[in-house]
Amino acid sequence: MKNDIESILSLLNIKPSKRYSQHFLVDEKIAGRIIDYAKLSKNDAVLEIGPGLGVLTKKMVKKANVIGIEKDKKLCEYLEKIPGLTLINADALKTDFPKFDKIVSNLPYHLSSPLTFKILEHDFELGVLMYQKEFAERMIALSGRDYSRLSVNIYYRAECKILETVPKTSFYPMPKVDSAVVLLKPRKPLFKVEDEKIFFKTVNLLFSQRRKKIKNSLFNNWKKFVDEKDKMKKIVENIKNKNKRPEELTPEELGEISDIIAKHIIR
């Protein structure tokens, strides 16, 4: 499979770009398992971001209706020859996604975070997505070093679990780190917040200064929420966990902090 990929890239006069995280999956068995995880059917509209040389695509078009979004024009010229594929030549971050039921992709790793957040803005059944292993571990973490704004955002919006680890030898060119296949299933939040925009804004701010205590992060950034510093003082007085750091709090506790902020802003 690796030799086939090298031959195709040579014919297309393409040199894989490190800048754009162009690492092509060359393990057919792993590609097959990824598609099995997605449980595709003929009625499914499946979105694939960054199909590359179509290792997953060629298998999926036999089972479902596949829409691929590929930025590289030379790769699009190759992908256009795959029967049954609807192809969009565009930057996935800058174009509107078509309606889809499932998403199956080996995502460009340098865009993992913004693409994941964009995907979660849509209504879909499930996603089977490939990430760098370290990023995948951050997605599912609810404590410890890997616990982050990403973890909280994912936990609030979806069920997320690692299905398997993929060794770096499964790609060409070989990346420096292993990858992981992740199952992402949107669901209703397990807890309610007063205002989702304020919740995500609060989480992002606090984890951007994760070693600082809650009260210090909010005081130092009061202008992001209120027009007077005294208003932030009143907000902080009502936060029971103000002397803790964000990494010490559960998503639910972070939600309680955002609720206090929201109630003072909205009323």
N, C-alpha and C positions, 0 to 999 in steps of 0.2 A: 504493500500500500504506500509506503514512504517513497519508493522509487516512482510509482505512478504520479504522486503529488509533485515530486521534483521535475518529472518530465512535462507535466501540464504547465507548471510555473515557467519552465524554460521556453515552452512554445508560446506562452502568453507574454514572455519577456517581463516577468514580474519577479522582483526580489522582495521577499517578505519584509515588512516594515516593523521594526521594534517600536517605533513611535506610535503606531496604530495597533499594537498588540496582535500582529498577524502571526498566530501560531495555529497551524491547521491540524485538526484531529486526524490521525492516521490509523487508529485502532478500530477496525470494523466491529469487533465484539462489543466494545464500549458504546459505539454509535448505535448498535442494535439494542443494547440495554436501555439507553436513554430514550429511545422511541417506545420501547416496551413500557417504561415507567409512565409515559404520557397516555397510554391506553387510547390510541387514536382510532377514530371511526370515519367512515365516508361522509358523515354529516358535520364533522368538525372543520371549522375554519382555523387554521394553525398559522400563527405568525412566527417567522424566523428572522431574527436580527443578525446581520453579518453572516450570511450563509457561506461566504468564502468560496470554496471549490465544490460545495454541494454534497459533502460526505453524508450529512444528515438529510439534506434536502432530497436526494435521489431515493432514499428509503421512505421518506414521509409522503412524497407525492403518490406513492402506490397505495397509501392508506387513508389519505385525507386531502382536503383542499388547502394548499400551502401558499402563503403570501410571504415573499422574502423582501427584506429591505437591505440593500447593499450599496455602500457609498462608492466603492472602487469601480470605475467604469470598465476597466479591463476584465475584472472578475465578472461584471454583469454580462459582458460579451460572451463569456463562457457559460454562465448560468442560464442565459436565454435559450440555450439548446435543450434544457431539461423539460421534457413534455409535462404539461399539467401545472407548471409553476407560474404563478403571477408574480412578476418582479417589479420592484420599485427601486429605481436608482436615486438614492437620496441619503442624506445624513439622518440617522434614526432619531437624533436629539432635536433636529430642526423640522422634521416633517410630522404631520398628523398621522397617528396610527390608524389603519383601517379597523373595522370591527373584527374581533377575533374571539374564539372560544378558549383556545389554548395557545401557549407560547412555548416553543422548544428552541433553544439557542445556545450556541457556544459564544457568549457575549464577548465583545472587545473588552479586555480586562481593564484598560485605562479609563473606561467609561462605565464601569460596573455600578458605581453609586448613583450617578444621575439617571442612568437607564433603568435601574431598579425602581427608583422613585417615580419615574415617568410611567413605567409598566403598571405600578400599583394605583395610578390614577384612573385606570380603566376597569371595567367590569368584565371579568373573565373567570373561567372555571378553574384552571390550574396552569402552572408553569413548571417546566423541567429545564433548568438553566445551569450552565457551567460557569464556575467562577474560580479564581485563585483560591486555594484551600484556606489561606489566612483570612481572606475576605468572607468566605462562607462561614468560618468559625465566628467571626464578628456578627454575622447576621443572626445567629442562633443564641449568642451569649446573653445571659441574664445576670451575670456577676463576673467579677474578676477583671483581668487586664483587657480582655476582648470586648467587654461590655461598653457600648458606645451609643451615640445618637442613632446610628444605623440600627443597632439592636432594638432600641425602644420604638423607632418608627416601624420596623418590620413587625414586631410583636403586637403593636396596636392594630395593624392592618391585616395581618395574614398569619396562617400556620406556616411554619418554615422548618424544614429538617434536611440534614445532609443524607443523601441516599448512598453515595459511595465516594471514595477517594480515587482520583485518577492520576497515575504517576506521570511525571513530566516526559517520560520516554514515549508517551502516547501521542506526542505532537511533533510536527515539523514546521519550522525549526524548533528544537527542544527548548522550552523556557527554563528559567532558573529554579522554579518552584513547582510543586505538585498542584493539582486542581481538585475540584470537588463538584459532584452533581448534586443540585439542590432542588427540592420540591417546594414550590411556593403556591399556597392555596388561599386566596382572599377569603376573609370571613368577617362577620360583624365584630367590632371591638369587644374585648372581654370586660372593659370598664368604660364608663361614660365620662366625657369632659364637657365643660361649659361651652368651650369654643375651640374647635380643632386647630384653627390657624394659630391661636395664642398658645395652644399646647405644643405644637411642633416648633414654634418660634422659641418658646421657653426651653424645650429640650435641646434644640440646636445651640442656643446661647450657653446654657449651663455646661454642656459637654465640650464646647469650644474652649472652656477654661476649667477643665475637669478636676484640676488639683486645687482649685479655690473653693472655699465654702460658699454655699448657696447665697447667703446674705451679701458677701463681697461681690460676687458676680452680678447680682441684681443691682446693688448700689452703684457699681462702676459703670453699669450700662442702663441706667434708669431712663435715659432719653429714648430708648428703643420701645418703651412701654407707656410712659406717662410724660406730661409736659412740665411737671414740677418735682423736684427731688423729695420734697416732703411727702408727696403721695406715695413714692416708693418706700419711704420710711414706714408709713402706715401699713403698707402691704407686707413688708418683711416682718413687722411685729406680729402678724397673724400666721406666720409660717412656723409650724412646730419643728420642722427639720432644717431650719435656717443655718445651723452650725455644722451641718453635714455637707459632704461633697456629693456631686451627682452620682458618682459610681457606687455610692453607698445606699442609694435609694432604688426601690423597685419602680417599674413603669407606672404602677398605680399611684405611688407616692409622688412621683413627678407630676402626674395628672392632678393630684390634689393641690400642688403648688400653682400649676397653671390656672386652676379653678379660682384660687384666691386672687390671682392677678386679673383674671377675666371679670370677676364680680366687681372689682374696684374700677375697672376701665369701662365696663358696660353700663353700670348704674348711673 
